[in-house]
């Protein structure tokens, strides 16, 4: 299962590294496979960027990541 999480509009774009240099990251794609979870950047041309993060499909790893992201979110304005 795939889901795309759009980034909110910003004054300054978020840049990620791609095949031809840097690009504007506009969303994150979450790909849920049977044995892994893949996080990928969407670029301003509405396609997937080169970099990705691959996580094992393990409930403890995903909960730890979610807890860390929630702690970061709690500190943001």
ABEGO torsion letter per residue (X at the ends): XBBBBBBBBBABBBBBBBAAEBBBBABBBBBBBAABBBBBBBBAAGBBBABBBBBBBBAAAAAAAAAAAAAAAAABX
